[in-house]
Amino acid sequence: MAAEEKFELQIPPGTPNMEDLLTEVLKLFPNLKLVTPNDLEDPYYLAVRGDLQSVQGAKEYIRKRLEEIVANLEKRNI
């Protein structure tokens, strides 16, 4: 049996509430794994890795949550 292809969704540095978003995503999509850089000389990023459907679901969830976060910040004039 062939190994399932894995995909990554990188989370850019400076993403608002990144830790909370990643925690939520990992709870909603338990088959995703957190990926961290192995070498400090590489550009620093966090990512989630898994099957295509889960990664696409995580991307959509993060996009919606970021829209909510930005809307709340705009309401507060931040």
C-alpha positions in Angstrom: 0.0 0.0 0.0 1.4 3.4 -1.0 2.0 6.0 1.6 -0.6 8.8 1.7 0.6 12.1 0.2 1.0 14.8 2.9 0.5 18.5 2.4 1.5 21.6 4.5 -0.3 24.8 5.3 2.3 27.4 6.5 1.2 30.0 9.0 3.1 33.3 8.4 4.9 34.9 11.3 2.8 37.8 12.8 -0.5 36.0 12.2 -2.9 37.4 14.9 -3.7 34.9 17.6 -1.5 32.3 15.9 -1.2 30.1 19.0 -5.0 30.1 19.6 -5.7 29.4 15.9 -3.3 26.5 15.8 -4.8 25.0 19.0 -8.3 25.3 17.5 -7.2 23.7 14.2 -5.4 20.8 15.8 -8.5 20.1 17.9 -10.9 20.3 14.9 -8.6 18.3 12.6 -6.9 15.7 14.9 -5.1 14.0 12.0 -3.1 17.2 11.3 0.4 17.5 12.9 2.2 20.7 13.9 5.4 21.3 11.9 8.2 23.5 13.3 11.4 24.5 11.7 14.3 22.2 12.4 17.1 24.7 11.7 17.1 28.2 13.0 18.8 29.4 9.9 15.7 28.5 7.8 13.0 31.1 7.6 10.9 30.6 10.7 7.4 29.4 10.2 4.9 27.0 11.7 2.7 24.8 9.6 0.2 22.0 9.9 0.8 18.8 7.8 -1.7 16.2 6.8 -4.0 14.9 4.0 -5.3 17.3 1.4 -8.9 17.4 2.7 -7.8 18.3 6.3 -5.3 20.9 5.2 -7.9 22.6 3.0 -10.4 22.5 5.8 -7.8 24.0 8.2 -7.1 26.7 5.6 -10.7 27.7 5.3 -11.2 27.6 9.1 -8.2 29.8 9.7 -9.3 32.3 6.9 -12.8 32.6 8.5 -11.4 33.0 12.0 -8.9 35.7 10.8 -11.8 37.6 9.2 -13.6 37.5 12.6 -10.5 38.6 14.5 -9.9 41.5 12.1 -13.6 42.6 12.2 -13.5 42.6 16.0 -10.3 44.7 16.0 -11.9 47.1 13.6 -14.9 47.5 15.8 -12.6 48.4 18.7 -10.6 50.8 16.4 -7.3 48.9 16.9 
